[in-house]
């Protein structure tokens, strides 16, 4: 009887344990299932959020690409425009430089022609003086020279106030086709004294190539009364 009671008690205890264990397992499965559902819902929500962010990223990427393409096209157009403007500017500068070069070349050409003509005229005048010197007899040149010098000495300083004569002058250089006579020298010294108000030393020099007449060098002022200069003035 005791054994039967013990067996019965064990069966009851075993049944109770099975019930309790089953209940615990059921609760744990329910909790686990609920947690899995929550995780599944959370994953689905996150997946939706990720998909939304991906769509936004794709949209932004497309906007960025479109904006970059538009900007690139704008830069390309602007670059081409600047290139055309730069090309036009370079062409204008080249044309301007070419025109300046042509103008400068024309000026140089005209200047060269003018210099050549002036040189020819000067050489022609010099040659004319040389021909007169070689052609006219010395006695005739001396006679013309004498008459000419008398007139030059007499009239060169009559309007001395208009000549702007230098102040404090000690010496005057006189270049003559023939040597001055003593009378001519005295007349010249007298005219210089009247013009300057003091005695002036006269330095003489003979140059037959001026044909007739004389040159009076008063500082930087030159009174050219030579026949050669008269030919030059007539040529002009």
C-alpha positions in Angstrom: 0.0 0.0 0.0 2.9 2.3 0.9 4.6 1.5 -2.4 1.4 2.3 -4.3 1.1 5.6 -2.5 4.7 6.5 -3.3 4.3 5.6 -7.0 1.1 7.6 -7.1 2.8 10.6 -5.3 5.7 10.4 -7.8 3.3 10.3 -10.7 1.5 13.4 -9.3 4.8 15.2 -8.8 6.0 14.2 -12.2 2.7 15.4 -13.8 3.0 18.7 -11.9 6.6 19.1 -13.1 5.6 18.4 -16.7 2.7 20.9 -16.4 5.0 23.6 -14.9 7.7 22.9 -17.5 5.2 23.0 -20.3 3.8 26.3 -19.0 7.2 27.8 -18.7 8.2 26.6 -22.2 4.9 27.9 -23.6 5.5 31.3 -22.0 9.1 31.4 -23.3 8.0 30.5 -26.8 5.3 33.2 -26.7 7.8 35.8 -25.4 10.4 34.7 -28.0 7.7 34.7 -30.8 6.6 38.2 -29.7 10.2 39.4 -29.7 10.8 37.9 -33.1 7.7 39.7 -34.3 9.0 43.0 -32.9 12.3 42.4 -34.4 10.7 41.6 -37.8 8.6 44.8 -37.6 11.6 46.8 -36.6 13.6 45.3 -39.5 10.7 46.0 -41.9 10.6 49.6 -40.7 14.3 50.0 -41.0 14.2 48.4 -44.4 11.6 50.9 -45.5 13.7 53.8 -44.0 16.8 52.5 -45.9 14.8 52.2 -49.1 13.5 55.7 -48.6 17.0 57.0 -47.9 18.2 55.1 -51.0 15.5 56.7 -53.1 16.4 60.1 -51.7 20.1 59.5 -52.4 19.3 58.4 -55.9 17.1 61.5 -56.4 19.8 63.8 -55.0 22.4 62.0 -57.1 20.4 62.5 -60.2 19.9 66.2 -59.3 23.7 66.5 -58.7 24.4 64.8 -62.0 21.9 67.0 -63.8 23.2 70.1 -62.2 26.8 69.1 -63.0 25.9 68.5 -66.6 24.1 71.8 -66.8 27.1 73.6 -65.1 29.5 71.8 -67.4 27.5 72.8 -70.5 27.4 76.4 -69.1 31.2 76.3 -68.6 31.7 74.9 -72.0 29.6 77.6 -73.6 31.3 80.3 -71.6 34.7 78.9 -72.4 33.9 78.8 -76.1 32.6 82.4 -75.9 35.7 83.5 -74.1 37.9 81.6 -76.7 36.0 83.5 -79.5 36.4 86.8 -77.7 40.1 86.1 -77.1 40.6 85.1 -80.7 38.9 88.3 -81.9 41.0 90.4 -79.4 44.2 88.8 -80.7 43.1 89.4 -84.3 42.3 93.1 -83.5 45.7 93.4 -81.7 47.5 91.8 -84.6 45.8 94.1 -87.1 46.6 97.1 -84.9 50.2 96.1 -84.6 50.4 95.5 -88.3 48.9 98.9 -89.1 51.4 100.5 -86.6 54.3 98.6 -88.2 53.2 99.8 -91.7 52.7 103.3 -90.4 56.1 103.2 -88.7 57.7 101.8 -91.9 56.1 104.5 -93.9 57.4 107.2 -91.5 60.9 105.6 -91.6 60.7 105.5 -95.4 59.6 109.2 -95.6 62.2 110.2 -93.1 64.9 108.3 -95.0 63.8 110.0 -98.2 63.8 113.3 -96.5 67.3 112.7 -95.1 68.5 111.6 -98.5 67.0 114.6 -100.2 68.5 116.9 -97.5 71.9 115.3 -98.0 71.6 115.6 -101.7 70.6 119.3 -101.4 73.4 119.9 -98.9 76.0 118.2 -101.1 74.6 120.0 -104.2 75.0 123.4 -102.4 78.5 122.4 -101.3 79.3 121.3 -104.8 77.9 124.5 -106.2 80.2 126.5 -103.8 83.1 124.4 -104.9 82.4 124.9 -108.5 82.1 128.7 -108.0 85.4 128.6 -106.1 87.1 126.6 -108.8 85.5 128.6 -111.7 85.7 132.2 -110.6 89.2 133.7 -110.7 90.7 134.6 -107.4 91.0 138.3 -108.2 87.3 138.5 -109.0 86.4 136.6 -105.8 88.7 138.9 -103.8 87.0 141.9 -105.3 83.5 140.6 -104.5 84.7 139.5 -101.1 86.0 143.0 -100.3 82.7 144.7 -101.3 80.7 142.1 -99.4 82.7 142.3 -96.2 82.4 146.1 -96.1 78.7 145.9 -96.3 78.5 143.0 -93.7 80.7 144.9 -91.2 78.7 148.1 -91.7 75.2 146.5 -91.3 75.6 143.3 -89.2 75.3 145.1 -85.8 73.0 147.9 -86.6 70.1 146.1 -84.9 72.1 144.5 -82.2 69.2 144.6 -79.8 67.4 142.1 -82.0 70.4 139.7 -82.1 70.2 138.8 -78.4 73.9 139.1 -78.0 75.4 137.2 -75.1 76.6 139.1 -72.1 80.2 139.3 -70.8 81.7 138.1 -74.1 85.5 138.4 -74.3 86.2 137.0 -77.8 84.6 136.8 -81.2 85.6 134.3 -83.9 85.6 135.5 -87.5 85.9 133.1 -90.5 86.7 135.0 -93.7 87.3 133.8 -97.3 90.3 136.1 -97.4 92.4 137.7 -94.6 90.8 140.8 -93.3 92.6 144.1 -94.1 93.7 146.3 -91.3 90.9 148.8 -92.1 88.3 146.0 -92.1 89.7 144.7 -88.8 89.4 148.2 -87.2 85.8 148.7 -88.5 84.8 145.2 -87.1 86.4 146.0 -83.7 84.6 149.3 -83.6 81.2 147.7 -84.4 81.7 145.1 -81.8 82.6 147.7 -79.1 79.5 149.7 -80.0 77.4 146.5 -79.8 78.8 145.2 -76.5 79.9 148.4 -74.9 83.5 147.1 -74.3 86.6 146.0 -76.2 86.2 142.5 -77.8 89.0 140.4 -78.9 88.7 139.1 -82.6 90.1 135.7 -83.5 90.5 135.4 -87.3 90.4 132.3 -89.4 90.7 132.0 -93.2 88.5 129.5 -95.1 88.6 130.0 -98.9 85.8 127.4 -99.4 83.2 129.9 -98.3 84.1 131.7 -101.6 83.4 135.2 -100.4 82.2 137.0 -97.3 82.7 136.0 -93.7 81.1 134.2 -90.7 81.0 135.9 -87.3 80.7 133.5 -84.3 79.5 135.4 -81.2 79.2 132.7 -78.6 76.4 130.4 -79.8 75.2 133.0 -82.3 76.5 132.7 -85.9 76.1 135.5 -88.4 76.7 133.8 -91.7 77.5 136.3 -94.4 79.3 134.0 -96.8 78.5 133.5 -100.5 78.1 129.8 -99.8 75.3 130.5 -97.3 73.7 132.9 -99.8 73.6 130.0 -102.3 72.1 127.8 -99.6 69.4 130.3 -98.9 68.5 130.8 -102.6 68.4 127.0 -103.0 65.8 126.8 -100.2 
